[in-house]
Amino acid sequence: MTEVKTKPRRNDGGLTAVVPDTAPPAVKRRRKPLTFDKVSFFAVFLGLPLAIYVLFVISPFAQAFYYSMTDWTGFSPTQNFTGLENYQRIFTDDIFMKAMGNNILLVIFLPIITIILSLVLATFVTVGGSSKGQIKGLRNSSFYRVVSFFPYTIPAIAIGIMWGQIYDPSGGLLNGILTSMGLEQFKSFAWLGDKNTAMIATMFVIVWGFIGFYMVLFVAGIKGIPAELFEAARIDGAGRFRTAVSITIPLIRDNIQTAYIYMGILALDAFVYMAALNSGGGPDNSTLVMAQQLFFTAFTKGQFGLASAMGVVLAVATLIFSGLVFLVNRLTGGDKDVSL
């Protein structure tokens, strides 16, 4: 056994403490040999998922990147290598740049509008009830949750077809309601046929379809916050807005970040909604998105190499958006634990 030498030392209080003269030698841990159980665990739970991910995610992306540098038509057995010519073409194409601008517009407004409205509704149905007594949501809040979540259960293509009929200028429900209220200027108004309203009308449909889902997501997060925090804020005189900003939002920040990323990815795609509401890209391409232009280029023009380049640009834009969200969240202190 190793002997540790000690010597007395006096501290400022006059008390004598015994401290080691030298630090004890570090104990080296012996690495345990690999056994069949460990090897099989790594192979099944790490190696197999990694192989599936490489096969079905990384490999198709690498293949699309290769096709993006060829003139492949999608049906010819050969592909001539063209380098970055396809990327040069799409970034000088006015239609594709218009579609990219529409996607950027969706990324800016869709997540913000959807998340704010979902947070407001989630707050109402959880802690937005009476300001006296027990912390609770509005009366019949369960009914509001079911009604708000219902649009999310409808397939996106069905939502697009349904709202296309509602926006119909000749016999649509929306124009009928507005006309009955005395607004005769909307008697035959084409909501999806006017470039000034087509994008707004489409964004409304997307928000309507997803607001209930994110409301339920935020409700689950708010339910995990101790009620004592809300009661303490009420005793201190904090209003509903102050409580939401100081307690609710910081404690469900991870939920908000996840919702923002998912809504941003949806905004960068938005193919189903745009194709269902305005299959041709809308008036003056006002609702055309990159995914639609990719589809037209591949299956209408037969330029799969050029369409693959558009797909690569769309994938890179999605990765950049996700990275920016994580970076902003980190810079604003989102990576720090919130102490209760």
Secondary structure, 3 states (H helix, E strand, C coil): CCCCCEEEEECCCCCEEEEECCCCCCCCCCCCCCCHHHHHHHHHHHHHHHHHHHHHHHHHHHHHHHHCCECCCCCCCCCCECCCHHHHHHHCCHHHHHHHHHHHHHHHHHHHHHHHHHHHHHHHHHHCCCCCCCCCCCCCHHHHHHHHHHHHHCCHHHHHHHHHHHCCCCCCHHHHHHHHCCCHHHCCCCCCCCCCCHHHHHHHHHHHHHHHHHHHHHHHHHHCCCHHHHHHHHHCCCCHHHHHHHHHHHHCHHHHHHHHHHHHHHHHHCHHHHHHHCCCCCHHHCCCCHHHHHHHHHHCCCCHHHHHHHHHHHHHHHHHHHHHHHHHHHHCCCCCCCCC
